[in-house]
Amino acid sequence: MPELLLPRRMKRHRANIYNGQARIAIVGSETTIRLIRQRIAVPVCLLALVCAGAGSINGQAADPSKSGFRDSPETHLGRGYDALKNDRYDDAVNEFRAALALDPTLVQRARFPLAVALFEMHKPEEARREFEEVQREVGDHPNVSYYLGRLDLDGENYQGAIRNLTQAIAKPPFPDTAYYLGFAYFKQGDLVGAEKWLKEAAKVNPSDSRVQYQLGFVYRKLGREVESRKALALSKELRERDSTESQLRRECGEKLENGPSKEAHAVCEQLYDPNNAERLTALGTLYGQHGDAESALKPFRRAAELAPQSPQMQYNLAMVYYQLKRFSDAEVPLAGALKRWPDLFQLNALYGAVLLNMGDEQKGYAALKHAHELNPEDAGTQDLLYRAALALAEKSQEAKQYTESLRFLQEAAKVRPREPAPHKKMAEIYTLTARTAEATAEQREAERLANHSAD
């Protein structure tokens, strides 16, 4: 059973979707699409889970009528996740509701992200209703308890917030779970409980200035003025450190503009923090934006170790391995991430390309087919799926597995209905199996499409 999907972190002082990991910059570079039997390159945006202009390639939107587009739960799920990752909450709500209308059993895959989108839209009553519906289905899942606790906190129901966040903290879905639990205790007037959980939050996320700021007020109310001044001073120091790091990131980017160099690396490596997945992701993204995949590997690998539950971190690592043509290394993080989040389009698209490069055409085709179901308008995935289907059809034909070959050719024709090649190959197979009428019909269709293309 897949885990409750956490599409990505939102703004710092709000819900930290994607297990609290950093929202990284979008990188627009794409690899060339090329299929040479078992070697294939993938048109996936480098080093970012969210691709700019999803549903297009080289800036050109795909025509749904040319790709076998159909209304399906998978298509609405794919669009919903994409909208949620890009803060288009109204669109996300509409897509997830459409998916549920077609398949009401999609509790974890559609109803939970629907509730998250409503939470981000500040619609507490609707969000609570959806979260509670999920809770009735899956029980006291930490992700659901976290959001119910946040809703309780916003509604000044501090006792309810403590109850729900205490359930969530048993297996905290986000690094800020302890912070909000400590804050709930503070608002309830339980300063001992507040101190306990805020100190735990400081261990989990020592760079969060909010934690020290809140601890300063707890210590002040406890009459521990020295500790209060110390915590507030640390909070100010952390805010100033954030400002310094922002300046350092700008300088790193400027140095990398002229290409990787010792001077650029000397500046950029000051950003390397082996215990902070967010900073590591920012550093890896800077390297990736400037085409230095080799240097991006170290921070992304460490970030993936720190955040094994984050699909974004696993995708980033896999994409770097892919760029370095280390396909077997890329396969591992993708396979693990897809067990937890089977309906993320980008994960499936990259996984399919990696598998094809490893020579596993059947599994690669299956991953690309699911990616296409999730986003039938993405031209790059259409191209990969079409070419993979043709390659498998040819291999099946060579093995005289004609039924299998026809199945792959029919899929290719559905993906690219204006291409004559699948129909020409089907005509060949029908001729070999003495199905004269079908052979004639497919040959005519191939000729019609070829003539239409020539026009």
Buried (B, 14 or more C-beta within 10 A) or exposed (E): EEBBBBBBBBEBEEBBBBBBBBBBBBBEEBBEBEBEEEEBBBBBBBBBBBBEBBBBBEEEEBEEEBBBBEEBBBBBBBBBBBBBBBBBBEBBBBBBBBBBEBBEEBBBBBBBBBBBBBBBBEBBEBBBEBBEBBBEBBEEBBBBBBBBBBBBBEEEBBEBBBBBBBBBBEEBBBBBBBBBBBBBBBBBEBBEBBBBBBBBBBEBBEBBBBBBBBBBBBBBBBEBEEBBEBBBEBBBEBEEEEEEBEEBBEBBBEBBEEEBEEEBBEBBEBBBBEEBBBBBBBBBBBBBBBBBBEBBBBBBBBBBEBBEBBBBBBBBBBBBBBBBEBBEBBBBBBBBBBEBBBBBBBBBBBBBBBBBBBEBBEBBBBBBBBBBBBBBBBBBBBBBBBBBBBBBBBBBBEEEBBEBBBBBBBBBBBBBBEBBBBBBBBBBBBBEBEBEEBBEBBBEBBBEBBEEEEE
